[in-house]
Amino acid sequence: MLFSFFAKLKAEANRSRLKDKNFEFLFDKDDSGEYVVFDTETTGLNPKEDEILSIGAVKIKDNKILTSQTFEVFLKSPKEISSRSIKIHHIRPFDLKEAKTTEEGIVEFLNFVGSRPLIGYYLEFDVSMINKYTKKMLGITLPNRMIEVSEIYFDKTISLIPQGNIDLRFDTILKNCGIPNMGVHNAVNDAIMTAMIYLKLTQGKNR
């Protein structure tokens, strides 16, 4: 009870910092019955220093992945893309020639998401990357409810492994959930695979 009280205070304080009333919809009660699973590809793993190169997302409704409603945007990066990160996400400077500005991409993403709950793997990082820009642009952080699939996986697995040494790597979770690896590592594919993990772990029950 005390936690929900402080959570409500925090949410109200966040809303009070909103600089653009056109984005009030982010704080609306969500009645869509949909979830948004999303992933980012970035220049590195430091939200303070690195930039978003792409955002991929897909919606879930009625325990089904709405593949007809995927979201993908590529963003211009003011920071040089290292050869090491290119090996991971395969996004080259050439691929970003027609990319949108970060501000344009974030606005499109916010309109896609609305006030729906967000699902992800290592979600804290992806949300931190988005918040880096929403703070500058709108004065707020994402107010959406967050669902971390690795936490669900951990909770379901811990009772089966007494020593508690659980491998939470993405590929391991995919394998143990019996989900095929889509191969190409990009934001949209990772979002779809994460959505499959979520549905497998919740067995058709919304959390």
QUIQUIRA-V896267 format. One line per field, one symbol per residue. ss: DSSP state (A for helix, B for strand, O for the rest). phi: phi as a letter, one per 20 degrees, with the letter a starting at -180 (. if undefined). burial: + if it has 9 or more other ideal C-beta (glycine too) atoms within 8 Angstrom, else -. Layout:
# QUIQUIRA-V896267
ss = ???
phi = ???
burial = ???
This chain:
# QUIQUIRA-V896267
ss = OAAAAAAAAAAAAAAAOOOOAAAAAAAOOOOOOBBBBBBBBBOOOOOOOOOBBBBBBBBBBOOBBBBBBBBBBBBOOOOOOOAAAAAAAOOOAAAAOOOBOAAAAAAAAAAAAOOOBBBBOOAAAAAAAAAAAAAAAAOOOOOOOBBBAAAAAAAAAAAAOOOOOOOOOAAAAAAAOOOOOOOOOOAAAAAAAAAAAAAAAAOOOOO
phi = .fffffffffffffffefecffdggfdffedfmdcddbbcdcfaddgfdeceebccbbedblmceeffcecbbdcfdfdfeffffffedledgffdgdfefgfffffffffffmdffdcadlfgfffffffgeffffcncdgeffdcdffffffffegfecgfmedfdfgfffgffemdfffnfebfffffffffffgfffelndfd
burial = ----------+--++--+----+--++--+---++++++++++---+--++++++++++++---++---++++++-+---+---++--+++----+--++-+--++++++-++++++++++-+-+++++++++++-++-+-+++-+++++-+++--++--+----+-----++++-+-+------+++++++++++++++++-----
